[in-house]
């Protein structure tokens, strides 16, 4: 048994609350164990200068740890972004760009803001998983307004963390496990099992290729459960919209 009573191949309890912020075109609060991330999707009728005239849109992301989301206060990044923040926001952006047809989106930008309210491991993977739902809700809003055609959303996207702790491969690490891991992994996948990104770093002893195979097999299990949660959340949000319209 792990520190929180889970088995090695169990993910933490998860919950998503859609429509958490009234003003965003798409919004969700994702809770994975004690990690909580607020994901908002904002639509702007512009694209980056290098994209103007292409007829295609863009998806980008921002990420932040709020000051008391961690055990000790994290300072706001008012004097420029740190390397970790830049890395994570780029990861979120390219992960979610794989989810949509940018040509069908038209010349508009969707900005995904992922703000960590409480961090207990896996904040980047929770951000990606939640940002997908916020993105999907924003696209449903645009489609309902007649601003985009059907079929802009191509696939689901979700992500999960794994690690080697005490020589054992564990799924969906909490903070204590992540701190003790000798190797950390983050895997981002589409709904049909294709890989968007695989990150893996050894903190001590190098790992073998067979570990990578085991990581991908276990990640597939965990992401499958997250995809179910995403689907349930979107179905709930759409049912609520229909009831509100009746």
Phi and psi in degrees as GROMACS dihedral restraints (atoms count N, CA, C in turn):
[ dihedral_restraints ]
;  ai    aj    ak    al  type     phi  dphi    fc
    3     4     5     6     1   -86.6    20    10
    4     5     6     7     1   177.6    20    10
    6     7     8     9     1   -58.7    20    10
    7     8     9    10     1   -30.9    20    10
    9    10    11    12     1  -105.3    20    10
   10    11    12    13     1    15.3    20    10
   12    13    14    15     1    86.8    20    10
   13    14    15    16     1     2.4    20    10
   15    16    17    18     1   -82.9    20    10
   16    17    18    19     1   159.8    20    10
   18    19    20    21     1   -81.3    20    10
   19    20    21    22     1   167.3    20    10
   21    22    23    24     1   -60.0    20    10
   22    23    24    25     1   -28.4    20    10
   24    25    26    27     1  -108.0    20    10
   25    26    27    28     1    21.4    20    10
   27    28    29    30     1  -102.4    20    10
   28    29    30    31     1   139.8    20    10
   30    31    32    33     1   -88.4    20    10
   31    32    33    34     1   164.1    20    10
   33    34    35    36     1   -72.3    20    10
   34    35    36    37     1   156.4    20    10
   36    37    38    39     1   -56.7    20    10
   37    38    39    40     1   134.4    20    10
   39    40    41    42     1  -125.1    20    10
   40    41    42    43     1   149.7    20    10
   42    43    44    45     1  -150.9    20    10
   43    44    45    46     1   143.4    20    10
   45    46    47    48     1  -128.3    20    10
   46    47    48    49     1   135.0    20    10
   48    49    50    51     1  -114.4    20    10
   49    50    51    52     1   103.0    20    10
   51    52    53    54     1   -76.0    20    10
   52    53    54    55     1   158.0    20    10
   54    55    56    57     1    65.7    20    10
   55    56    57    58     1    31.0    20    10
   57    58    59    60     1   -67.0    20    10
   58    59    60    61     1   -32.8    20    10
   60    61    62    63     1  -114.5    20    10
   61    62    63    64     1   128.6    20    10
   63    64    65    66     1   -68.7    20    10
   64    65    66    67     1   -33.0    20    10
   66    67    68    69     1   -85.9    20    10
   67    68    69    70     1   -22.2    20    10
   69    70    71    72     1   -76.9    20    10
   70    71    72    73     1   148.7    20    10
   72    73    74    75     1   -64.6    20    10
   73    74    75    76     1   -27.7    20    10
   75    76    77    78     1  -148.0    20    10
   76    77    78    79     1   134.3    20    10
   78    79    80    81     1  -150.0    20    10
   79    80    81    82     1   141.4    20    10
   81    82    83    84     1  -154.0    20    10
   82    83    84    85     1   141.7    20    10
   84    85    86    87     1  -100.8    20    10
   85    86    87    88     1   119.4    20    10
   87    88    89    90     1  -104.7    20    10
   88    89    90    91     1   132.6    20    10
   90    91    92    93     1  -122.7    20    10
   91    92    93    94     1   120.7    20    10
   93    94    95    96     1  -126.1    20    10
   94    95    96    97     1   104.2    20    10
   96    97    98    99     1    61.8    20    10
   97    98    99   100     1  -127.2    20    10
   99   100   101   102     1   -96.3    20    10
  100   101   102   103     1     1.8    20    10
  102   103   104   105     1   -82.8    20    10
  103   104   105   106     1   130.2    20    10
  105   106   107   108     1  -131.5    20    10
  106   107   108   109     1   127.7    20    10
  108   109   110   111     1  -131.6    20    10
  109   110   111   112     1   129.6    20    10
  111   112   113   114     1   -93.7    20    10
  112   113   114   115     1   120.8    20    10
  114   115   116   117     1  -115.2    20    10
  115   116   117   118     1   120.6    20    10
  117   118   119   120     1  -121.8    20    10
  118   119   120   121     1   137.8    20    10
  120   121   122   123     1  -111.0    20    10
  121   122   123   124     1   123.9    20    10
  123   124   125   126     1  -116.1    20    10
  124   125   126   127     1   136.8    20    10
  126   127   128   129     1  -106.0    20    10
  127   128   129   130     1   127.6    20    10
  129   130   131   132     1  -121.7    20    10
  130   131   132   133     1   141.6    20    10
  132   133   134   135     1   -85.3    20    10
  133   134   135   136     1    39.3    20    10
  135   136   137   138     1  -140.4    20    10
  136   137   138   139     1   166.3    20    10
  138   139   140   141     1  -133.8    20    10
  139   140   141   142     1   164.4    20    10
  141   142   143   144     1   -56.4    20    10
  142   143   144   145     1   150.8    20    10
  144   145   146   147     1   -51.1    20    10
  145   146   147   148     1   -39.6    20    10
  147   148   149   150     1   -70.9    20    10
  148   149   150   151     1    -8.7    20    10
  150   151   152   153     1  -101.7    20    10
  151   152   153   154     1   -12.2    20    10
  153   154   155   156     1   -62.4    20    10
  154   155   156   157     1   133.8    20    10
  156   157   158   159     1    87.6    20    10
  157   158   159   160     1    -5.3    20    10
  159   160   161   162     1   -81.9    20    10
  160   161   162   163     1   -20.8    20    10
  162   163   164   165     1    81.6    20    10
  163   164   165   166     1    -2.6    20    10
  165   166   167   168     1  -109.6    20    10
  166   167   168   169     1   155.3    20    10
  168   169   170   171     1   -97.4    20    10
  169   170   171   172     1  -167.9    20    10
  171   172   173   174     1  -149.8    20    10
  172   173   174   175     1   150.8    20    10
  174   175   176   177     1  -127.7    20    10
  175   176   177   178     1   128.0    20    10
  177   178   179   180     1  -135.0    20    10
  178   179   180   181     1   169.1    20    10
  180   181   182   183     1  -141.7    20    10
  181   182   183   184     1   153.3    20    10
  183   184   185   186     1  -128.7    20    10
  184   185   186   187     1   151.3    20    10
  186   187   188   189     1  -142.3    20    10
  187   188   189   190     1   140.4    20    10
  189   190   191   192     1  -152.6    20    10
  190   191   192   193     1   143.7    20    10
  192   193   194   195     1   -92.5    20    10
  193   194   195   196     1   118.9    20    10
  195   196   197   198     1   -68.9    20    10
  196   197   198   199     1   153.2    20    10
  198   199   200   201     1   -50.3    20    10
  199   200   201   202     1   -43.9    20    10
  201   202   203   204     1  -109.2    20    10
  202   203   204   205     1    33.3    20    10
  204   205   206   207     1   -78.5    20    10
  205   206   207   208     1   -13.9    20    10
  207   208   209   210     1  -116.0    20    10
  208   209   210   211     1   173.6    20    10
  210   211   212   213     1   -60.3    20    10
  211   212   213   214     1   -36.8    20    10
  213   214   215   216     1  -118.1    20    10
  214   215   216   217     1   150.6    20    10
  216   217   218   219     1   -57.8    20    10
  217   218   219   220     1   128.9    20    10
  219   220   221   222     1   -93.2    20    10
  220   221   222   223     1   127.2    20    10
  222   223   224   225     1   -69.2    20    10
  223   224   225   226     1   142.7    20    10
  225   226   227   228     1   -65.6    20    10
  226   227   228   229     1   143.3    20    10
  228   229   230   231     1   -88.2    20    10
  229   230   231   232     1    72.1    20    10
  231   232   233   234     1   -86.4    20    10
  232   233   234   235     1   -13.6    20    10
  234   235   236   237     1  -113.3    20    10
  235   236   237   238     1    34.7    20    10
  237   238   239   240     1   108.3    20    10
  238   239   240   241     1   150.0    20    10
  240   241   242   243     1   -78.8    20    10
  241   242   243   244     1   142.1    20    10
  243   244   245   246     1   -75.2    20    10
  244   245   246   247     1   165.2    20    10
  246   247   248   249     1   -61.3    20    10
  247   248   249   250     1   -39.6    20    10
  249   250   251   252     1   -64.1    20    10
  250   251   252   253     1   -43.9    20    10
  252   253   254   255     1   -62.0    20    10
  253   254   255   256     1   -44.6    20    10
  255   256   257   258     1   -62.4    20    10
  256   257   258   259     1   -42.5    20    10
  258   259   260   261     1   -61.3    20    10
  259   260   261   262     1   -44.7    20    10
  261   262   263   264     1   -70.2    20    10
  262   263   264   265     1   -41.3    20    10
  264   265   266   267     1   -65.4    20    10
  265   266   267   268     1   -34.3    20    10
  267   268   269   270     1   -68.8    20    10
  268   269   270   271     1   -38.9    20    10
  270   271   272   273     1   -61.9    20    10
  271   272   273   274     1   -44.7    20    10
  273   274   275   276     1   -62.4    20    10
  274   275   276   277     1   -45.4    20    10
  276   277   278   279     1   -60.1    20    10
  277   278   279   280     1   -50.5    20    10
  279   280   281   282     1   -71.4    20    10
  280   281   282   283     1   -27.5    20    10
  282   283   284   285     1   -65.8    20    10
  283   284   285   286     1   -43.4    20    10
  285   286   287   288     1   -80.9    20    10
  286   287   288   289     1   -23.4    20    10
  288   289   290   291     1   -64.8    20    10
  289   290   291   292     1   -26.7    20    10
  291   292   293   294     1   -70.6    20    10
  292   293   294   295     1   -12.5    20    10
  294   295   296   297     1   -86.6    20    10
  295   296   297   298     1   -16.5    20    10
  297   298   299   300     1  -131.4    20    10
  298   299   300   301     1   163.8    20    10
  300   301   302   303     1   -91.5    20    10
  301   302   303   304     1   102.2    20    10
  303   304   305   306     1   -65.0    20    10
  304   305   306   307     1   -28.3    20    10
  306   307   308   309     1   -67.9    20    10
  307   308   309   310     1   -40.1    20    10
  309   310   311   312     1   -73.0    20    10
  310   311   312   313     1   -22.3    20    10
  312   313   314   315     1   -66.3    20    10
  313   314   315   316     1   -26.8    20    10
  315   316   317   318     1    77.1    20    10
  316   317   318   319     1   179.1    20    10
  318   319   320   321     1   -79.1    20    10
  319   320   321   322     1    74.8    20    10
  321   322   323   324     1  -143.5    20    10
  322   323   324   325     1   156.8    20    10
  324   325   326   327     1  -116.0    20    10
  325   326   327   328     1   136.6    20    10
  327   328   329   330     1  -109.9    20    10
  328   329   330   331     1   121.0    20    10
  330   331   332   333     1  -102.6    20    10
  331   332   333   334     1   126.5    20    10
  333   334   335   336     1  -105.9    20    10
  334   335   336   337     1   111.3    20    10
  336   337   338   339     1   -97.4    20    10
  337   338   339   340     1   119.5    20    10
  339   340   341   342     1  -116.0    20    10
  340   341   342   343     1   106.5    20    10
  342   343   344   345     1  -111.9    20    10
  343   344   345   346     1   119.2    20    10
  345   346   347   348     1   -80.9    20    10
  346   347   348   349     1   114.7    20    10
  348   349   350   351     1   -82.3    20    10
  349   350   351   352     1   -38.2    20    10
  351   352   353   354     1  -147.0    20    10
  352   353   354   355     1   131.2    20    10
  354   355   356   357     1  -110.5    20    10
  355   356   357   358     1   124.3    20    10
  357   358   359   360     1  -141.1    20    10
  358   359   360   361     1    45.9    20    10
  360   361   362   363     1    90.0    20    10
  361   362   363   364     1   144.6    20    10
  363   364   365   366     1    69.7    20    10
  364   365   366   367     1    33.4    20    10
  366   367   368   369     1   -70.0    20    10
  367   368   369   370     1   -35.6    20    10
  369   370   371   372     1   -70.2    20    10
  370   371   372   373     1   -38.1    20    10
  372   373   374   375     1   -73.4    20    10
  373   374   375   376     1   -37.4    20    10
  375   376   377   378     1   -64.1    20    10
  376   377   378   379     1   -37.2    20    10
  378   379   380   381     1   -62.1    20    10
  379   380   381   382     1   -44.3    20    10
  381   382   383   384     1   -64.2    20    10
  382   383   384   385     1   -46.1    20    10
  384   385   386   387     1   -63.9    20    10
  385   386   387   388     1   -41.9    20    10
  387   388   389   390     1   -73.3    20    10
  388   389   390   391     1   -38.5    20    10
  390   391   392   393     1   -62.8    20    10
  391   392   393   394     1   -31.5    20    10
  393   394   395   396     1   -60.0    20    10
  394   395   396   397     1   -43.3    20    10
  396   397   398   399     1   -66.4    20    10
  397   398   399   400     1   -43.0    20    10
  399   400   401   402     1   -60.2    20    10
  400   401   402   403     1   -41.9    20    10
  402   403   404   405     1   -63.2    20    10
  403   404   405   406     1   -46.0    20    10
  405   406   407   408     1   -61.4    20    10
  406   407   408   409     1   -40.5    20    10
  408   409   410   411     1   -65.5    20    10
  409   410   411   412     1   -38.9    20    10
  411   412   413   414     1   -64.2    20    10
  412   413   414   415     1   -40.5    20    10
  414   415   416   417     1   -67.6    20    10
  415   416   417   418     1   -38.4    20    10
  417   418   419   420     1   -61.8    20    10
  418   419   420   421     1   -38.5    20    10
  420   421   422   423     1   -63.1    20    10
  421   422   423   424     1   -46.4    20    10
  423   424   425   426     1   -63.8    20    10
  424   425   426   427     1   -39.3    20    10
  426   427   428   429     1   -66.2    20    10
  427   428   429   430     1   -41.3    20    10
  429   430   431   432     1   -64.3    20    10
  430   431   432   433     1   -30.0    20    10
  432   433   434   435     1   -83.3    20    10
  433   434   435   436     1    -2.5    20    10
  435   436   437   438     1    75.2    20    10
  436   437   438   439     1    17.8    20    10
  438   439   440   441     1   -88.3    20    10
  439   440   441   442     1   -22.9    20    10
  441   442   443   444     1  -134.1    20    10
  442   443   444   445     1   153.8    20    10
  444   445   446   447     1   -79.4    20    10
  445   446   447   448     1   166.0    20    10
  447   448   449   450     1   -63.8    20    10
  448   449   450   451     1   157.0    20    10
  450   451   452   453     1    91.3    20    10
  451   452   453   454     1     9.2    20    10
  453   454   455   456     1   -69.2    20    10
  454   455   456   457     1   -39.1    20    10
  456   457   458   459     1   -80.5    20    10
  457   458   459   460     1   120.2    20    10
  459   460   461   462     1   -96.5    20    10
  460   461   462   463     1   -36.3    20    10
  462   463   464   465     1  -160.8    20    10
  463   464   465   466     1   158.1    20    10
  465   466   467   468     1   -74.1    20    10
  466   467   468   469     1   156.6    20    10
  468   469   470   471     1  -140.0    20    10
  469   470   471   472     1   132.4    20    10
  471   472   473   474     1  -146.4    20    10
  472   473   474   475     1   163.3    20    10
  474   475   476   477     1  -144.4    20    10
  475   476   477   478     1   154.9    20    10
  477   478   479   480     1  -151.1    20    10
  478   479   480   481     1   155.7    20    10
  480   481   482   483     1  -104.7    20    10
  481   482   483   484     1   153.8    20    10
  483   484   485   486     1  -143.9    20    10
  484   485   486   487     1   166.8    20    10
  486   487   488   489     1  -167.8    20    10
  487   488   489   490     1   158.8    20    10
  489   490   491   492     1   -94.5    20    10
  490   491   492   493     1   116.1    20    10
  492   493   494   495     1  -127.0    20    10
  493   494   495   496     1   118.0    20    10
  495   496   497   498     1    60.9    20    10
  496   497   498   499     1    31.4    20    10
  498   499   500   501     1    81.3    20    10
  499   500   501   502     1     2.0    20    10
  501   502   503   504     1  -114.6    20    10
  502   503   504   505     1   138.4    20    10
  504   505   506   507     1   -80.8    20    10
  505   506   507   508     1   124.8    20    10
  507   508   509   510     1  -120.4    20    10
  508   509   510   511     1   147.3    20    10
  510   511   512   513     1   -99.6    20    10
  511   512   513   514     1   136.6    20    10
  513   514   515   516     1    59.6    20    10
  514   515   516   517     1    74.9    20    10
  516   517   518   519     1   -73.4    20    10
  517   518   519   520     1   137.7    20    10
  519   520   521   522     1   -85.4    20    10
  520   521   522   523     1   177.6    20    10
  522   523   524   525     1   -59.7    20    10
  523   524   525   526     1   -45.8    20    10
  525   526   527   528     1   -62.9    20    10
  526   527   528   529     1   -39.6    20    10
  528   529   530   531     1   -68.7    20    10
  529   530   531   532     1   -42.1    20    10
  531   532   533   534     1   -61.4    20    10
  532   533   534   535     1   -38.5    20    10
  534   535   536   537     1   -67.0    20    10
  535   536   537   538     1   -28.3    20    10
  537   538   539   540     1   -97.2    20    10
  538   539   540   541     1    -2.2    20    10
  540   541   542   543     1   -71.1    20    10
  541   542   543   544     1   140.7    20    10
  543   544   545   546     1   -92.2    20    10
  544   545   546   547     1   -10.2    20    10
  546   547   548   549     1  -153.3    20    10
  547   548   549   550     1   134.8    20    10
  549   550   551   552     1  -116.4    20    10
  550   551   552   553     1   143.0    20    10
  552   553   554   555     1  -137.3    20    10
  553   554   555   556     1   144.0    20    10
  555   556   557   558     1  -130.4    20    10
  556   557   558   559     1   129.7    20    10
  558   559   560   561     1  -124.9    20    10
  559   560   561   562     1   130.6    20    10
  561   562   563   564     1  -116.9    20    10
  562   563   564   565     1   127.5    20    10
  564   565   566   567     1  -133.9    20    10
  565   566   567   568     1   157.4    20    10
  567   568   569   570     1   -85.7    20    10
  568   569   570   571     1   172.9    20    10
  570   571   572   573     1   -65.2    20    10
  571   572   573   574     1   -24.0    20    10
  573   574   575   576     1  -100.6    20    10
  574   575   576   577     1    17.2    20    10
  576   577   578   579     1    88.5    20    10
  577   578   579   580     1     6.7    20    10
  579   580   581   582     1   -81.3    20    10
  580   581   582   583     1   151.0    20    10
  582   583   584   585     1   -91.8    20    10
  583   584   585   586     1   133.5    20    10
  585   586   587   588     1   -99.5    20    10
  586   587   588   589     1   -43.2    20    10
  588   589   590   591     1  -155.0    20    10
  589   590   591   592     1   141.3    20    10
  591   592   593   594     1  -129.4    20    10
  592   593   594   595     1   117.4    20    10
  594   595   596   597     1  -111.1    20    10
  595   596   597   598     1   133.6    20    10
  597   598   599   600     1  -151.9    20    10
  598   599   600   601     1   123.3    20    10
  600   601   602   603     1  -132.5    20    10
  601   602   603   604     1   131.7    20    10
  603   604   605   606     1   -87.7    20    10
  604   605   606   607     1   128.6    20    10
  606   607   608   609     1   -88.9    20    10
  607   608   609   610     1   -18.6    20    10
  609   610   611   612     1  -142.6    20    10
  610   611   612   613     1  -103.0    20    10
  612   613   614   615     1   -67.3    20    10
  613   614   615   616     1   129.9    20    10
  615   616   617   618     1   -60.5    20    10
  616   617   618   619     1   151.9    20    10
  618   619   620   621     1  -108.6    20    10
  619   620   621   622     1   158.9    20    10
  621   622   623   624     1   -91.2    20    10
  622   623   624   625     1   170.1    20    10
  624   625   626   627     1   -62.9    20    10
  625   626   627   628     1   -31.1    20    10
  627   628   629   630     1   -64.4    20    10
  628   629   630   631     1   -26.9    20    10
  630   631   632   633     1   -66.6    20    10
  631   632   633   634     1   -39.8    20    10
  633   634   635   636     1   -61.2    20    10
  634   635   636   637     1   -43.3    20    10
  636   637   638   639     1   -60.6    20    10
  637   638   639   640     1   -43.0    20    10
  639   640   641   642     1   -65.8    20    10
  640   641   642   643     1   -38.1    20    10
  642   643   644   645     1   -60.7    20    10
  643   644   645   646     1   -47.1    20    10
  645   646   647   648     1   -66.6    20    10
  646   647   648   649     1   -38.0    20    10
  648   649   650   651     1   -64.5    20    10
  649   650   651   652     1   -43.7    20    10
  651   652   653   654     1   -71.9    20    10
  652   653   654   655     1   -37.4    20    10
  654   655   656   657     1   -60.8    20    10
  655   656   657   658     1   -37.7    20    10
  657   658   659   660     1   -59.7    20    10
  658   659   660   661     1   -39.1    20    10
  660   661   662   663     1   -65.2    20    10
  661   662   663   664     1   -50.2    20    10
  663   664   665   666     1   -65.2    20    10
  664   665   666   667     1   -41.9    20    10
  666   667   668   669     1   -67.5    20    10
  667   668   669   670     1   -33.0    20    10
  669   670   671   672     1   -57.8    20    10
  670   671   672   673     1   -39.4    20    10
  672   673   674   675     1   -71.0    20    10
  673   674   675   676     1   -36.1    20    10
  675   676   677   678     1   -68.0    20    10
  676   677   678   679     1   -35.9    20    10
  678   679   680   681     1   -62.7    20    10
  679   680   681   682     1   -37.8    20    10
  681   682   683   684     1   -63.2    20    10
  682   683   684   685     1   -42.4    20    10
  684   685   686   687     1   -64.0    20    10
  685   686   687   688     1   -41.4    20    10
  687   688   689   690     1   -59.7    20    10
  688   689   690   691     1   -46.6    20    10
  690   691   692   693     1   -62.5    20    10
  691   692   693   694     1   -44.1    20    10
  693   694   695   696     1   -61.9    20    10
  694   695   696   697     1   -39.6    20    10
  696   697   698   699     1   -65.3    20    10
  697   698   699   700     1   -44.7    20    10
  699   700   701   702     1   -67.3    20    10
  700   701   702   703     1   -39.0    20    10
  702   703   704   705     1   -63.7    20    10
  703   704   705   706     1   -41.0    20    10
  705   706   707   708     1   -63.6    20    10
  706   707   708   709     1   -42.4    20    10
  708   709   710   711     1   -64.8    20    10
  709   710   711   712     1   -42.0    20    10
  711   712   713   714     1   -67.3    20    10
  712   713   714   715     1   -38.7    20    10
  714   715   716   717     1   -63.4    20    10
  715   716   717   718     1   -39.1    20    10
  717   718   719   720     1   -64.6    20    10
  718   719   720   721     1   -39.9    20    10
  720   721   722   723     1   -63.4    20    10
  721   722   723   724     1   -42.4    20    10
  723   724   725   726     1   -64.6    20    10
  724   725   726   727     1   -40.4    20    10
  726   727   728   729     1   -65.2    20    10
  727   728   729   730     1   -39.7    20    10
  729   730   731   732     1   -65.6    20    10
  730   731   732   733     1   -29.4    20    10
  732   733   734   735     1   -82.9    20    10
  733   734   735   736     1   -16.0    20    10
